[in-house]
Amino acid sequence: MLETESLRKVFKKQVAVDDVNLYLKQGESVGLLGPNGAGKSTFISMIATLTKPSSGMVTWNGQDVIKNPNIIRPTLGVVPQEIALYKELSAYENVKFFGRIYRLKGKELESRVQEVLELVGLKDRQKELVKNYSGGMQRRINIAVALLHDPEIIIMDEPTVGIDPQSRHYILEMVKRLNEEKAMTVLYTSHYMEEVERLCDRIYIMDHGKVIATGTKEELTSILSSEETIQLELDQPSKPFEEALKEQSDVLKVTEWEKGIKLIVAKNTRRLAGIFQLAEHHQVSINSVDIQVPTLEDVFLHLTGRRLRD
Ligand SMILES: Nc1ncnc2c1ncn2[C@@H]1O[C@H](COP(=O)(O)OP(=O)(O)OP(=O)(O)O)[C@@H](O)[C@H]1O
């Protein structure tokens, strides 16, 4: 397990990371969500042993990483925000160059290079110069480089910022596959709520250097409410159906709206099948169902008074 305890970084008077406690268990996919300037890159850089903390601890399976960076370096693959590639070389030459830095040689080097190019979906275009690649493809090569030494943990610093939607989709799917199929542990930073929602088992929300909330998506959104709204669009109004819904124990409130009925139900107790059965019994057709649950964006707004992407 990778763990930080009261990890702090102060640049002159600027507190970039303010006593952050975070853990990453083997095989987990953890998101670090926060707006620009929240301190995500500085935090990652300390875990990756590239920046020295002002105070606090980083441990890997109980061992002190700050004193002994070498105990974690072979385990970590770090994808920085900036593209760090030689633009005049081909993708293949770039990855091979970095492979040599990882001290890979001969057949092993060649097979790892082909493996990672395959993982990022660029094996077929490996001979092209990186300068002719799109931003998204360059980002994928950056990721390939981080995977070369077959790390246990991959740490990604906003890997989808400023790239085309197709590459973004590819990267998200790839991270999911690495986590689910290769059991790779993932720490994924982003200011896109939908990305961490899609990829991560647990999420840390960071703002002004501090972790302001942590939990699974469900736990975080339950900060906001223990209820959710179900909006039913009906083919016709039906008082008997409305009355029957009111009698359901987990239905807290029933109101009409222009196209049907709105229910407030206790969270996680909704039984859509039951609602459909009731509708059928009262000969009402449900044209559409809209379940409105609070999002992480709403949680961030609630906690800070600001939007994530202000
Ligand atoms: N080397 C540095 N010297 C001085 N201040 C710094 C340095 N690096 C980061 N900071 C400051 O620390 C704070 C956190 O920055 P950091 O880059 O870690 O945030 P971030 O959440 O990763 O945001 P972004 O996505 O914009 O990179 C910011 O106020 C930034 O200006």
The ligand as an ORCA input file, in Angstrom:
! r2SCAN-3c Opt
* xyz 0 1
  N       7.635     25.360     -8.319
  C       6.690     26.136     -7.790
  N       7.005     27.325     -7.210
  C       6.059     28.108     -6.667
  N       4.746     27.805     -6.623
  C       4.370     26.641     -7.191
  C       5.298     25.731     -7.795
  N       4.624     24.667     -8.254
  C       3.318     24.862     -7.960
  N       3.155     26.048     -7.322
  C       1.899     26.618     -6.813
  O       1.283     25.635     -6.005
  C      -0.131     25.589     -6.224
  C      -0.535     24.191     -6.656
  O      -0.083     23.958     -7.980
  P      -0.207     22.561     -8.728
  O       0.412     22.687    -10.074
  O       0.283     21.478     -7.855
  O      -1.792     22.442     -8.875
  P      -2.650     21.495     -9.820
  O      -3.863     21.102     -9.038
  O      -1.835     20.406    -10.361
  O      -3.085     22.464    -10.962
  P      -2.782     22.372    -12.533
  O      -3.734     21.389    -13.043
  O      -3.078     23.765    -13.006
  O      -1.359     21.967    -12.676
  C      -0.437     26.649     -7.254
  O      -0.845     27.812     -6.589
  C       0.897     26.866     -7.952
  O       1.010     28.188     -8.417
*
